[in-house]
Amino acid sequence: MRNNIFKIEEEKHEEFRKLFELISSLDYNVDQIRKKNHELEEEATGYKKCLEMTINMLNVFGNEDFSCHGDLNTDQLKMDILFKSSDQHQAPYAERAGEIFSQHSSYEARPRVTLC
C-alpha cells in the first residue's frame, strides 16, 4: 500500500516536472516571438517614415504627371505596403508557434493545477 502511494506521488511529481518544462519552453518561445514582433514593428515604422519622405519628395520635386493627391489613397497605400511587409516577416514565426501549440494540445485537456 505504502509503495503504491509513493509510486503515485512519484508519477505526479514527474508529470508536474514535465508540465513545468513545457510551460517554461512555451514562455521562452512566446518571449522570442514578442521580441521579433517588436523588431518588426520598429522596422515597419522605419518603412512608413521612408515612404512618407518619398511621397513628400515626389510631391515637392516630382513632375506634374505623378501626384499622390490624385487617384491614390496614400493612407491605404501605406497600410497595404506595411501589412504585406509585416505578413512576410511574421509568417514563419506564426507557423512555428502554431506547430508548438498543436504539439502540446494534449496538455490543454488536463485539469489545471494552481500552486499556492
Biotite code that builds the C-alpha atoms (Angstrom):
import biotite.structure as struc

atoms = struc.array([
    struc.Atom([0.000, 0.000, 0.000], chain_id="A", res_id=1, res_name="MET", atom_name="CA", element="C"),
    struc.Atom([2.731, 2.416, 1.006], chain_id="A", res_id=2, res_name="ARG", atom_name="CA", element="C"),
    struc.Atom([4.774, 1.665, -2.133], chain_id="A", res_id=3, res_name="ASN", atom_name="CA", element="C"),
    struc.Atom([1.704, 2.262, -4.244], chain_id="A", res_id=4, res_name="ASN", atom_name="CA", element="C"),
    struc.Atom([1.185, 5.704, -2.680], chain_id="A", res_id=5, res_name="ILE", atom_name="CA", element="C"),
    struc.Atom([4.834, 6.622, -3.265], chain_id="A", res_id=6, res_name="PHE", atom_name="CA", element="C"),
    struc.Atom([4.583, 5.400, -6.847], chain_id="A", res_id=7, res_name="LYS", atom_name="CA", element="C"),
    struc.Atom([1.543, 7.601, -7.468], chain_id="A", res_id=8, res_name="ILE", atom_name="CA", element="C"),
    struc.Atom([3.277, 10.598, -5.883], chain_id="A", res_id=9, res_name="GLU", atom_name="CA", element="C"),
    struc.Atom([6.392, 9.998, -7.997], chain_id="A", res_id=10, res_name="GLU", atom_name="CA", element="C"),
    struc.Atom([4.254, 9.797, -11.142], chain_id="A", res_id=11, res_name="GLU", atom_name="CA", element="C"),
    struc.Atom([2.515, 13.050, -10.230], chain_id="A", res_id=12, res_name="LYS", atom_name="CA", element="C"),
    struc.Atom([5.851, 14.672, -9.467], chain_id="A", res_id=13, res_name="HIS", atom_name="CA", element="C"),
    struc.Atom([7.214, 13.560, -12.841], chain_id="A", res_id=14, res_name="GLU", atom_name="CA", element="C"),
    struc.Atom([4.095, 14.824, -14.611], chain_id="A", res_id=15, res_name="GLU", atom_name="CA", element="C"),
    struc.Atom([4.388, 18.208, -12.855], chain_id="A", res_id=16, res_name="PHE", atom_name="CA", element="C"),
    struc.Atom([8.061, 18.400, -13.795], chain_id="A", res_id=17, res_name="ARG", atom_name="CA", element="C"),
    struc.Atom([7.212, 17.731, -17.450], chain_id="A", res_id=18, res_name="LYS", atom_name="CA", element="C"),
    struc.Atom([4.420, 20.318, -17.361], chain_id="A", res_id=19, res_name="LEU", atom_name="CA", element="C"),
    struc.Atom([6.712, 22.948, -15.865], chain_id="A", res_id=20, res_name="PHE", atom_name="CA", element="C"),
    struc.Atom([9.347, 22.191, -18.507], chain_id="A", res_id=21, res_name="GLU", atom_name="CA", element="C"),
    struc.Atom([6.693, 22.596, -21.184], chain_id="A", res_id=22, res_name="LEU", atom_name="CA", element="C"),
    struc.Atom([5.453, 25.848, -19.666], chain_id="A", res_id=23, res_name="ILE", atom_name="CA", element="C"),
    struc.Atom([8.947, 27.305, -19.443], chain_id="A", res_id=24, res_name="SER", atom_name="CA", element="C"),
    struc.Atom([9.661, 26.248, -23.025], chain_id="A", res_id=25, res_name="SER", atom_name="CA", element="C"),
    struc.Atom([6.431, 27.850, -24.236], chain_id="A", res_id=26, res_name="LEU", atom_name="CA", element="C"),
    struc.Atom([7.156, 31.018, -22.233], chain_id="A", res_id=27, res_name="ASP", atom_name="CA", element="C"),
    struc.Atom([10.582, 31.247, -23.845], chain_id="A", res_id=28, res_name="TYR", atom_name="CA", element="C"),
    struc.Atom([9.080, 30.782, -27.324], chain_id="A", res_id=29, res_name="ASN", atom_name="CA", element="C"),
    struc.Atom([6.423, 33.420, -26.653], chain_id="A", res_id=30, res_name="VAL", atom_name="CA", element="C"),
    struc.Atom([9.105, 35.854, -25.444], chain_id="A", res_id=31, res_name="ASP", atom_name="CA", element="C"),
    struc.Atom([11.132, 35.245, -28.597], chain_id="A", res_id=32, res_name="GLN", atom_name="CA", element="C"),
    struc.Atom([8.060, 35.842, -30.775], chain_id="A", res_id=33, res_name="ILE", atom_name="CA", element="C"),
    struc.Atom([7.267, 39.057, -28.860], chain_id="A", res_id=34, res_name="ARG", atom_name="CA", element="C"),
    struc.Atom([10.836, 40.303, -29.325], chain_id="A", res_id=35, res_name="LYS", atom_name="CA", element="C"),
    struc.Atom([10.694, 39.552, -33.048], chain_id="A", res_id=36, res_name="LYS", atom_name="CA", element="C"),
    struc.Atom([7.293, 41.273, -33.339], chain_id="A", res_id=37, res_name="ASN", atom_name="CA", element="C"),
    struc.Atom([8.729, 44.340, -31.599], chain_id="A", res_id=38, res_name="HIS", atom_name="CA", element="C"),
    struc.Atom([11.638, 44.379, -34.047], chain_id="A", res_id=39, res_name="GLU", atom_name="CA", element="C"),
    struc.Atom([9.212, 44.055, -36.956], chain_id="A", res_id=40, res_name="LEU", atom_name="CA", element="C"),
    struc.Atom([7.079, 46.910, -35.622], chain_id="A", res_id=41, res_name="GLU", atom_name="CA", element="C"),
    struc.Atom([10.175, 49.110, -35.440], chain_id="A", res_id=42, res_name="GLU", atom_name="CA", element="C"),
    struc.Atom([11.112, 48.080, -38.975], chain_id="A", res_id=43, res_name="GLU", atom_name="CA", element="C"),
    struc.Atom([7.577, 48.832, -40.196], chain_id="A", res_id=44, res_name="ALA", atom_name="CA", element="C"),
    struc.Atom([7.762, 52.269, -38.558], chain_id="A", res_id=45, res_name="THR", atom_name="CA", element="C"),
    struc.Atom([11.017, 52.904, -40.419], chain_id="A", res_id=46, res_name="GLY", atom_name="CA", element="C"),
    struc.Atom([9.421, 51.860, -43.713], chain_id="A", res_id=47, res_name="TYR", atom_name="CA", element="C"),
    struc.Atom([6.455, 54.115, -43.019], chain_id="A", res_id=48, res_name="LYS", atom_name="CA", element="C"),
    struc.Atom([8.718, 57.121, -42.377], chain_id="A", res_id=49, res_name="LYS", atom_name="CA", element="C"),
    struc.Atom([10.721, 56.346, -45.508], chain_id="A", res_id=50, res_name="CYS", atom_name="CA", element="C"),
    struc.Atom([7.525, 56.060, -47.560], chain_id="A", res_id=51, res_name="LEU", atom_name="CA", element="C"),
    struc.Atom([6.212, 59.360, -46.190], chain_id="A", res_id=52, res_name="GLU", atom_name="CA", element="C"),
    struc.Atom([9.502, 61.091, -47.028], chain_id="A", res_id=53, res_name="MET", atom_name="CA", element="C"),
    struc.Atom([9.441, 59.617, -50.543], chain_id="A", res_id=54, res_name="THR", atom_name="CA", element="C"),
    struc.Atom([5.876, 60.766, -51.110], chain_id="A", res_id=55, res_name="ILE", atom_name="CA", element="C"),
    struc.Atom([6.736, 64.248, -49.821], chain_id="A", res_id=56, res_name="ASN", atom_name="CA", element="C"),
    struc.Atom([9.794, 64.423, -52.074], chain_id="A", res_id=57, res_name="MET", atom_name="CA", element="C"),
    struc.Atom([7.769, 63.287, -55.079], chain_id="A", res_id=58, res_name="LEU", atom_name="CA", element="C"),
    struc.Atom([5.146, 65.911, -54.351], chain_id="A", res_id=59, res_name="ASN", atom_name="CA", element="C"),
    struc.Atom([7.759, 68.661, -53.936], chain_id="A", res_id=60, res_name="VAL", atom_name="CA", element="C"),
    struc.Atom([10.293, 67.720, -56.603], chain_id="A", res_id=61, res_name="PHE", atom_name="CA", element="C"),
    struc.Atom([8.290, 65.433, -58.851], chain_id="A", res_id=62, res_name="GLY", atom_name="CA", element="C"),
    struc.Atom([6.695, 66.410, -62.107], chain_id="A", res_id=63, res_name="ASN", atom_name="CA", element="C"),
    struc.Atom([3.029, 67.134, -62.642], chain_id="A", res_id=64, res_name="GLU", atom_name="CA", element="C"),
    struc.Atom([2.405, 63.723, -64.233], chain_id="A", res_id=65, res_name="ASP", atom_name="CA", element="C"),
    struc.Atom([2.712, 61.902, -60.918], chain_id="A", res_id=66, res_name="PHE", atom_name="CA", element="C"),
    struc.Atom([0.984, 63.217, -57.857], chain_id="A", res_id=67, res_name="SER", atom_name="CA", element="C"),
    struc.Atom([-0.030, 61.313, -54.767], chain_id="A", res_id=68, res_name="CYS", atom_name="CA", element="C"),
    struc.Atom([-3.013, 63.586, -54.275], chain_id="A", res_id=69, res_name="HIS", atom_name="CA", element="C"),
    struc.Atom([-4.864, 62.175, -57.268], chain_id="A", res_id=70, res_name="GLY", atom_name="CA", element="C"),
    struc.Atom([-6.434, 58.745, -57.509], chain_id="A", res_id=71, res_name="ASP", atom_name="CA", element="C"),
    struc.Atom([-4.155, 57.107, -54.953], chain_id="A", res_id=72, res_name="LEU", atom_name="CA", element="C"),
    struc.Atom([-5.311, 56.969, -51.398], chain_id="A", res_id=73, res_name="ASN", atom_name="CA", element="C"),
    struc.Atom([-1.942, 57.412, -49.677], chain_id="A", res_id=74, res_name="THR", atom_name="CA", element="C"),
    struc.Atom([-3.067, 56.138, -46.286], chain_id="A", res_id=75, res_name="ASP", atom_name="CA", element="C"),
    struc.Atom([-4.420, 52.956, -47.850], chain_id="A", res_id=76, res_name="GLN", atom_name="CA", element="C"),
    struc.Atom([-1.253, 52.574, -49.929], chain_id="A", res_id=77, res_name="LEU", atom_name="CA", element="C"),
    struc.Atom([0.903, 52.931, -46.807], chain_id="A", res_id=78, res_name="LYS", atom_name="CA", element="C"),
    struc.Atom([-1.151, 50.382, -44.906], chain_id="A", res_id=79, res_name="MET", atom_name="CA", element="C"),
    struc.Atom([-1.101, 47.868, -47.777], chain_id="A", res_id=80, res_name="ASP", atom_name="CA", element="C"),
    struc.Atom([2.687, 48.073, -48.017], chain_id="A", res_id=81, res_name="ILE", atom_name="CA", element="C"),
    struc.Atom([3.109, 47.748, -44.243], chain_id="A", res_id=82, res_name="LEU", atom_name="CA", element="C"),
    struc.Atom([0.743, 44.778, -43.986], chain_id="A", res_id=83, res_name="PHE", atom_name="CA", element="C"),
    struc.Atom([2.405, 42.917, -46.841], chain_id="A", res_id=84, res_name="LYS", atom_name="CA", element="C"),
    struc.Atom([5.851, 43.507, -45.379], chain_id="A", res_id=85, res_name="SER", atom_name="CA", element="C"),
    struc.Atom([4.720, 42.548, -41.883], chain_id="A", res_id=86, res_name="SER", atom_name="CA", element="C"),
    struc.Atom([2.937, 39.402, -43.082], chain_id="A", res_id=87, res_name="ASP", atom_name="CA", element="C"),
    struc.Atom([6.015, 38.232, -44.962], chain_id="A", res_id=88, res_name="GLN", atom_name="CA", element="C"),
    struc.Atom([8.237, 38.660, -41.915], chain_id="A", res_id=89, res_name="HIS", atom_name="CA", element="C"),
    struc.Atom([5.809, 37.183, -39.367], chain_id="A", res_id=90, res_name="GLN", atom_name="CA", element="C"),
    struc.Atom([4.644, 34.125, -41.333], chain_id="A", res_id=91, res_name="ALA", atom_name="CA", element="C"),
    struc.Atom([7.468, 31.765, -40.279], chain_id="A", res_id=92, res_name="PRO", atom_name="CA", element="C"),
    struc.Atom([7.045, 32.696, -36.614], chain_id="A", res_id=93, res_name="TYR", atom_name="CA", element="C"),
    struc.Atom([3.281, 32.247, -36.686], chain_id="A", res_id=94, res_name="ALA", atom_name="CA", element="C"),
    struc.Atom([3.683, 28.828, -38.311], chain_id="A", res_id=95, res_name="GLU", atom_name="CA", element="C"),
    struc.Atom([6.266, 27.761, -35.710], chain_id="A", res_id=96, res_name="ARG", atom_name="CA", element="C"),
    struc.Atom([4.058, 28.950, -32.831], chain_id="A", res_id=97, res_name="ALA", atom_name="CA", element="C"),
    struc.Atom([1.126, 27.012, -34.297], chain_id="A", res_id=98, res_name="GLY", atom_name="CA", element="C"),
    struc.Atom([3.267, 23.884, -34.529], chain_id="A", res_id=99, res_name="GLU", atom_name="CA", element="C"),
    struc.Atom([4.407, 24.195, -30.921], chain_id="A", res_id=100, res_name="ILE", atom_name="CA", element="C"),
    struc.Atom([0.908, 24.727, -29.558], chain_id="A", res_id=101, res_name="PHE", atom_name="CA", element="C"),
    struc.Atom([-0.574, 21.900, -31.648], chain_id="A", res_id=102, res_name="SER", atom_name="CA", element="C"),
    struc.Atom([2.146, 19.506, -30.485], chain_id="A", res_id=103, res_name="GLN", atom_name="CA", element="C"),
    struc.Atom([1.262, 20.177, -26.875], chain_id="A", res_id=104, res_name="HIS", atom_name="CA", element="C"),
    struc.Atom([-2.509, 20.440, -27.211], chain_id="A", res_id=105, res_name="SER", atom_name="CA", element="C"),
    struc.Atom([-2.982, 17.242, -25.209], chain_id="A", res_id=106, res_name="SER", atom_name="CA", element="C"),
    struc.Atom([-1.891, 19.170, -22.124], chain_id="A", res_id=107, res_name="TYR", atom_name="CA", element="C"),
    struc.Atom([-4.840, 21.550, -22.548], chain_id="A", res_id=108, res_name="GLU", atom_name="CA", element="C"),
    struc.Atom([-7.311, 18.746, -21.830], chain_id="A", res_id=109, res_name="ALA", atom_name="CA", element="C"),
    struc.Atom([-5.732, 18.031, -18.466], chain_id="A", res_id=110, res_name="ARG", atom_name="CA", element="C"),
    struc.Atom([-7.030, 19.808, -15.370], chain_id="A", res_id=111, res_name="PRO", atom_name="CA", element="C"),
    struc.Atom([-5.158, 22.926, -14.386], chain_id="A", res_id=112, res_name="ARG", atom_name="CA", element="C"),
    struc.Atom([-3.277, 22.855, -11.093], chain_id="A", res_id=113, res_name="VAL", atom_name="CA", element="C"),
    struc.Atom([-2.857, 26.020, -9.071], chain_id="A", res_id=114, res_name="THR", atom_name="CA", element="C"),
    struc.Atom([0.070, 26.038, -6.693], chain_id="A", res_id=115, res_name="LEU", atom_name="CA", element="C"),
    struc.Atom([-0.183, 28.287, -3.668], chain_id="A", res_id=116, res_name="CYS", atom_name="CA", element="C"),
])
